[in-house]
Amino acid sequence: MVISERFMHNLYVKGTGREFREAKTEADVEIFFQGLGYQNIPKEVVTRLSYLSLATEHRNSHFQDALDISEIIDDLVPEELSTTEVNELRAASLVHDVGKAGPAEATPEEQLAIVSLFNLDFPYGQVVDGKKINEVSLRRALALKVEEGEITQTRAAELLQLVIAAAQRQENLRPETQITAETTMGKFWSAHVYWSYDVLRKTNLSGSLIETAVSHHLLEGHDPAGVGVSQAKSGMVSLELADKYQAYRIRLMLADKYQAFLQRSGRTHEETIKIMRTRVADFFKDCPSEQVRVRDLYLSILDEIDKKKAVFARELDLEQEK
């Protein structure tokens, strides 16, 4: 199928008549899923995505990031994919960061607190007390924001209390999601992948959609669904089908990183492609023969991204349109 440019943007503007980048109500969020053929997305997911649409003066919202990633992916999908398959990939893009509203067991107040923590702005590569920001404790990072005047001491203490309480009540309390005041920011940030999995696995969304959504940090070693790097899913009937599902996940994974480096880290297209190629090379260094095929899938999709610099510049510049 031929993909129209800015699909999600046009879908929203046509359905609401409002500016694409403003905060989304639950009804707004449902417009996207209904446009993709998903009529019964659970309220829990819709509510969380509405919370994640809250932007700050420092950054776009996380849901807006997800929409941008979906637009990028539209320019990477092969023409032979069906409308249903493309819409599943778009839907996976929308929900992939749903865990940034916290564990499945988090209360609404806790969800909003965890969204607030994810909204705190730390410049890429920032060093605090001689440590990179991802190595700094949650307590120290909040104290830094108090020092900068971004939040009050009272609010910092409240946020810390709420995120720890939510983390302690998790049904699936893994080492990756055990949060204390001394947990590093890097571990806190990466916990969202596991929280996304716990939220989505309780829905009626397809297994392939969920696996695609929660595999976007596979290169960093985070694999809550256990998909691995050389097998798409157990019981695949053919290598061709396995590659197809691998390519689903790789497109979302690389689109997520591309958007993050350009919009959240201020890197150029060229810098981003170089960093991503290095990460793929490092991840597959000395890889066994059965993983060479997957490595080549990563590199071929990176080649596609590299060729479409001008297209993505338009896709990621929508906030300037009035």
C-alpha positions as CSV (number, residue, x, y, z in Angstrom):
1,M,0.0,0.0,0.0
2,V,1.1,3.6,-0.6
3,I,1.4,5.6,2.7
4,S,0.2,9.2,2.8
5,E,2.6,11.6,4.5
6,R,1.6,13.0,7.9
7,F,-1.1,10.3,8.3
8,M,-1.6,10.8,12.1
9,H,-1.5,14.6,11.8
10,N,-4.2,14.6,9.1
11,L,-6.3,12.1,11.0
12,Y,-6.3,14.3,14.1
13,V,-6.9,17.6,12.4
14,K,-9.7,16.2,10.3
15,G,-11.3,14.6,13.4
16,T,-11.1,17.6,15.7
17,G,-10.2,20.7,13.7
18,R,-7.6,21.6,16.4
19,E,-3.9,22.1,16.6
20,F,-2.0,18.8,16.3
21,R,0.4,19.4,19.2
22,E,-1.9,20.5,22.0
23,A,-2.6,18.2,24.9
24,K,-5.1,15.4,24.2
25,T,-8.2,14.5,26.0
26,E,-9.2,10.9,26.3
27,A,-11.7,11.4,23.5
28,D,-8.9,12.9,21.3
29,V,-6.7,9.8,22.0
30,E,-9.5,7.5,21.0
31,I,-9.7,9.4,17.6
32,F,-6.3,8.0,16.7
33,F,-7.1,4.4,17.5
34,Q,-10.5,4.6,15.8
35,G,-8.9,5.9,12.7
36,L,-6.6,2.9,12.8
37,G,-9.5,0.4,13.2
38,Y,-9.2,-0.1,17.0
39,Q,-12.6,0.6,18.4
40,N,-12.2,-0.8,21.9
41,I,-8.9,0.4,23.3
42,P,-9.1,-0.1,27.2
43,K,-9.8,3.0,29.1
44,E,-6.7,2.4,31.2
45,V,-4.5,2.8,28.2
46,V,-6.4,5.8,26.8
47,T,-6.2,7.6,30.2
48,R,-2.5,7.0,30.5
49,L,-1.8,8.3,27.0
50,S,-3.9,11.4,27.8
51,Y,-1.7,12.0,30.8
52,L,1.4,11.5,28.6
53,S,0.1,14.2,26.2
54,L,0.8,16.9,28.8
55,A,3.7,18.9,27.6
56,T,6.0,21.2,29.5
57,E,7.8,24.4,28.6
58,H,11.0,22.4,28.2
59,R,9.9,19.6,25.9
60,N,7.1,18.0,23.7
61,S,4.8,15.5,25.4
62,H,5.7,11.8,25.4
63,F,2.5,11.1,23.4
64,Q,3.5,13.7,20.9
65,D,6.8,11.8,20.6
66,A,4.9,8.7,19.9
67,L,2.9,10.4,17.2
68,D,6.1,11.7,15.6
69,I,7.6,8.2,15.7
70,S,4.5,6.9,13.9
71,E,4.9,9.5,11.2
72,I,8.6,8.4,10.8
73,I,7.6,4.7,10.5
74,D,5.1,5.5,7.8
75,D,8.0,6.5,5.6
76,L,9.9,3.2,6.3
77,V,7.2,0.5,5.8
78,P,7.4,-1.6,2.6
79,E,4.6,-1.2,0.1
80,E,3.7,-4.9,0.4
81,L,2.3,-4.5,3.9
82,S,-1.4,-4.5,4.2
83,T,-3.5,-1.7,5.7
84,T,-4.1,-3.8,8.8
85,E,-0.4,-4.5,9.3
86,V,0.5,-0.8,8.9
87,N,-2.2,0.2,11.3
88,E,-0.9,-2.3,13.8
89,L,2.5,-0.8,13.6
90,R,1.1,2.7,14.0
91,A,-0.9,1.5,17.1
92,A,2.3,-0.1,18.5
93,S,4.0,3.3,18.1
94,L,1.2,5.0,20.0
95,V,1.3,2.7,23.0
96,H,5.0,1.9,23.2
97,D,5.7,4.4,26.0
98,V,2.5,3.9,27.9
99,G,4.6,2.7,30.9
100,K,5.9,6.2,31.3
101,A,2.7,6.7,33.4
102,G,4.1,4.0,35.8
103,P,3.3,0.4,36.8
104,A,0.0,-1.2,36.0
105,E,-1.0,-0.9,39.6
106,A,-0.3,2.8,39.9
107,T,-3.2,5.1,41.0
108,P,-4.1,8.1,38.9
109,E,-2.2,10.4,41.3
110,E,0.9,8.1,41.1
111,Q,0.6,8.0,37.3
112,L,0.6,11.8,37.0
113,A,3.6,12.0,39.4
114,I,5.6,9.5,37.3
115,V,4.7,11.4,34.1
116,S,6.0,14.5,35.9
117,L,9.2,12.8,36.6
118,F,9.6,11.7,33.0
119,N,8.9,15.3,32.0
120,L,11.8,16.7,33.9
121,D,14.3,18.1,31.4
122,F,17.9,17.1,31.7
123,P,20.2,18.2,28.8
124,Y,21.8,15.4,26.9
125,G,25.2,14.4,28.4
126,Q,24.6,16.5,31.5
127,V,27.1,15.9,34.3
128,V,26.1,16.3,38.0
129,D,28.6,15.8,40.8
130,G,31.0,14.3,38.4
131,K,28.5,11.7,37.2
132,K,26.5,11.5,34.0
133,I,22.8,12.2,34.6
134,N,21.7,8.6,34.0
135,E,24.1,7.6,36.9
136,V,22.7,10.2,39.3
137,S,20.2,9.0,42.0
138,L,16.5,9.9,41.7
139,R,16.8,11.9,45.0
140,R,19.8,13.9,43.7
141,A,18.1,14.6,40.3
142,L,15.0,16.0,42.1
143,A,17.2,18.1,44.4
144,L,18.9,19.5,41.3
145,K,15.5,20.6,39.9
146,V,14.7,22.2,43.3
147,E,18.0,24.1,43.1
148,E,17.2,25.2,39.5
149,G,13.7,26.4,40.6
150,E,11.8,24.1,38.3
151,I,10.0,22.4,41.3
152,T,9.6,23.1,45.0
153,Q,11.2,21.0,47.8
154,T,7.7,19.9,48.8
155,R,6.8,18.8,45.3
156,A,10.1,16.9,45.0
157,A,9.4,15.0,48.2
158,E,5.9,14.2,47.0
159,L,7.0,13.0,43.6
160,L,9.6,10.7,45.3
161,Q,7.1,9.3,47.7
162,L,4.5,8.6,45.0
163,V,6.9,6.8,42.6
164,I,8.3,4.6,45.3
165,A,4.8,3.7,46.6
166,A,3.7,2.8,43.0
167,A,6.8,0.7,42.4
168,Q,6.5,-1.2,45.7
169,R,2.9,-2.3,44.9
170,Q,3.7,-3.9,41.5
171,E,2.4,-7.4,40.9
172,N,5.5,-8.1,38.7
173,L,8.3,-6.6,40.8
174,R,11.4,-7.3,38.8
175,P,14.9,-6.1,39.6
176,E,14.6,-3.7,36.7
177,T,11.5,-2.0,38.3
178,Q,12.5,-1.8,42.0
179,I,12.6,1.9,42.6
180,T,14.1,3.6,45.7
181,A,15.3,7.1,46.4
182,E,18.8,6.0,45.5
183,T,17.8,4.3,42.2
184,T,19.7,5.9,39.3
185,M,17.8,8.0,36.7
186,G,18.9,5.5,34.1
187,K,17.2,2.7,35.8
188,F,14.1,4.7,36.5
189,W,13.9,5.7,32.8
190,S,14.4,2.2,31.6
191,A,11.7,0.8,34.0
192,H,9.0,2.2,31.6
193,V,9.6,-0.6,29.1
194,Y,8.6,-3.2,31.7
195,W,5.7,-1.1,32.9
196,S,4.5,-0.8,29.3
197,Y,4.5,-4.6,29.0
198,D,2.6,-5.1,32.2
199,V,-0.1,-2.6,31.2
200,L,-0.4,-3.9,27.6
201,R,-0.4,-7.6,28.5
202,K,-3.7,-7.1,30.4
203,T,-5.4,-5.8,27.3
204,N,-6.9,-7.6,24.3
205,L,-4.3,-6.2,21.9
206,S,-2.5,-8.7,19.7
207,G,0.6,-10.4,20.8
208,S,2.6,-9.1,17.8
209,L,1.5,-5.5,18.6
210,I,2.5,-5.8,22.2
211,E,5.9,-7.5,21.4
212,T,6.6,-4.8,18.9
213,A,5.7,-2.0,21.3
214,V,7.8,-3.2,24.2
215,S,10.9,-4.2,22.3
216,H,12.0,-0.6,21.5
217,H,14.9,-0.7,24.0
218,L,16.2,-4.2,22.9
219,L,19.6,-2.7,21.9
220,E,20.0,-1.6,25.5
221,G,19.3,-5.1,26.8
222,H,15.6,-4.5,27.9
223,D,13.4,-7.3,26.6
224,P,10.3,-7.7,28.8
225,A,8.4,-9.8,26.3
226,G,11.5,-12.1,25.7
227,V,11.5,-11.7,22.0
228,G,15.3,-12.0,21.7
229,V,17.3,-10.8,18.7
230,S,17.3,-13.7,16.3
231,Q,13.8,-15.2,16.9
232,A,10.8,-13.1,16.1
233,K,8.5,-15.3,18.2
234,S,8.3,-19.0,19.0
235,G,6.5,-21.2,16.5
236,M,7.1,-19.0,13.4
237,V,6.4,-21.1,10.4
238,S,9.0,-19.6,8.1
239,L,12.1,-17.5,8.1
240,E,10.4,-15.0,5.9
241,L,7.6,-14.5,8.4
242,A,10.2,-14.2,11.2
243,D,12.0,-11.5,9.3
244,K,8.8,-9.6,8.8
245,Y,8.1,-9.4,12.5
246,Q,11.7,-8.6,13.2
247,A,11.4,-5.7,10.8
248,Y,8.3,-4.5,12.5
249,R,10.1,-4.2,15.8
250,I,13.3,-2.8,14.3
251,R,11.5,0.0,12.5
252,L,9.8,1.1,15.8
253,M,13.1,0.7,17.7
254,L,15.2,2.8,15.3
255,A,12.4,5.4,14.7
256,D,12.2,5.9,18.5
257,K,16.0,6.4,18.7
258,Y,16.1,8.7,15.7
259,Q,13.3,10.9,17.0
260,A,14.9,11.0,20.5
261,F,18.3,12.1,19.2
262,L,17.0,14.8,16.9
263,Q,14.2,16.3,19.1
264,R,15.2,15.5,22.6
265,S,19.0,15.5,22.4
266,G,19.5,18.2,19.7
267,R,21.7,16.1,17.5
268,T,21.9,16.6,13.7
269,H,20.7,13.9,11.3
270,E,24.2,13.0,10.4
271,E,25.3,12.7,14.1
272,T,22.3,10.6,14.8
273,I,22.9,8.1,12.0
274,K,26.5,7.8,13.1
275,I,25.6,7.1,16.7
276,M,22.9,4.6,15.7
277,R,25.3,2.7,13.4
278,T,27.8,2.5,16.2
279,R,25.3,1.2,18.6
280,V,24.1,-1.5,16.2
281,A,27.7,-2.5,15.5
282,D,28.5,-2.7,19.2
283,F,25.4,-4.7,19.9
284,F,26.1,-7.3,17.2
285,K,29.9,-7.3,17.7
286,D,31.2,-10.9,17.3
287,C,27.5,-12.0,16.8
288,P,26.9,-15.7,16.0
289,S,26.0,-16.6,12.4
290,E,22.2,-16.9,13.1
291,Q,22.2,-13.2,14.2
292,V,23.9,-11.8,11.1
293,R,20.6,-11.7,9.2
294,V,19.0,-9.6,12.0
295,R,22.0,-7.3,12.1
296,D,21.7,-6.7,8.4
297,L,18.0,-5.9,8.9
298,Y,19.0,-3.2,11.3
299,L,21.5,-1.8,8.9
300,S,19.2,-1.8,5.9
301,I,16.5,0.1,7.8
302,L,19.2,2.6,9.0
303,D,20.1,3.1,5.3
304,E,16.4,3.9,4.6
305,I,16.4,6.4,7.5
306,D,19.6,8.0,6.2
307,K,18.1,8.5,2.8
308,K,15.0,10.3,4.0
309,K,16.6,13.2,5.9
310,A,14.4,15.8,4.1
311,V,11.2,13.9,4.6
312,F,11.8,13.5,8.4
313,A,12.8,17.2,8.7
314,R,9.2,17.9,7.5
315,E,7.7,15.3,9.7
316,L,9.4,16.5,12.9
317,D,8.7,20.2,12.2
318,L,5.0,20.1,12.5
319,E,4.9,22.4,15.6
320,Q,5.8,25.3,13.4
321,E,2.7,24.9,11.4
322,K,-0.2,27.1,12.3
